[in-house]
Amino acid sequence: MVNQYQLATGDSLRLVKDMQDESVDLIVTDPAYESLEKHRSVGTTTRLSGEWFEVITNEELKGFIVDCYRILKNNAHCYIMCDQETHYVVREAALACGFTWKKFLVWDKMAISTGYSWRAKHEVICYLEKGKRNLFSNSLPDVLSHKRIRNRYPTEKPVSLFNDLILNSSKPGELVFDAFVGSGASMDAALSLGRDVIGFEKKESQREGIISRMEGNHPDAIYSDSLLQPRMQLQLAV
Ligand SMILES: C[S@@+](CC[C@H](N)C(=O)[O-])C[C@H]1O[C@@H](n2cnc3c(N)ncnc32)[C@H](O)[C@@H]1O
């Protein structure tokens, strides 16, 4: 099976509004959430190197979650990566728009983070369900151990972490969506596992790197301009 991918450069909060209702099979996303700024202020690498990205406010995150519910097909899962503080924001917004809050998973980074006091070695992944969908495997632990990535794109996640989520909540050929792709790790994982994928990223400067990552790692996959079907176009077509 030949897989397809599409990358849109721009503001996800706006781009997602144009997506058709119930059009994706799985959402796996790692937003640039508000409280990331606090972690940055105590870190050193990104603070000193200057490479960073804009974050969205908690209110914007809540609105985005409403759109996630709308564009997700029924009987499907949504994973939103964040921290302890932001998971309360995600939970409240998710429950209010109709998701079932399943639980949060823990990403064990297998290495200590920057900062002081009790230094973080984990992040949180909110596991949400629309309708009812069985996991592929009920035998996996809710702590996912994957070594963190250092000295690459800020907050870049390991492909193997995305693999666990995508494998357990989608089938080959299904369409995965990530609205904050950063380095393109989620897209890389989705194509490796035979899924189609749509990614959004605001930073123009990331586009070339993400596309070459897909072309290098997935030479058989096809870039498609039509995976993303604009809402207006469809409405006009009927
Ligand atoms: C937490 S990082 C994602 C890292 C990614 N998971 C990876 O493994 O590389 C969040 C990304 O969202 C992007 N971003 C921030 N605000 C955005 C917005 N409104 N729309 C789209 N992307 C945005 C940032 O530029 C950043 O690349």
The ligand as an ORCA input file, in Angstrom:
! r2SCAN-3c Opt
* xyz 0 1
  C       5.839     20.987     21.160
  S       6.390     21.372     19.557
  C       6.114     19.890     18.660
  C       7.313     19.020     18.618
  C       7.073     17.763     17.796
  N       6.178     16.859     18.452
  C       8.358     17.038     17.469
  O       8.500     15.868     17.849
  O       9.228     17.626     16.841
  C       5.093     22.403     19.022
  C       5.203     22.911     17.591
  O       4.010     23.657     17.307
  C       4.338     24.764     16.496
  N       3.290     25.767     16.665
  C       3.132     26.699     17.627
  N       1.986     27.384     17.469
  C       1.401     26.855     16.372
  C       0.199     27.116     15.693
  N      -0.656     28.047     16.128
  N      -0.093     26.399     14.588
  C       0.766     25.430     14.143
  N       1.915     25.127     14.747
  C       2.233     25.821     15.842
  C       5.692     25.209     16.988
  O       6.375     25.929     15.980
  C       6.340     23.865     17.323
  O       7.066     23.391     16.224
*
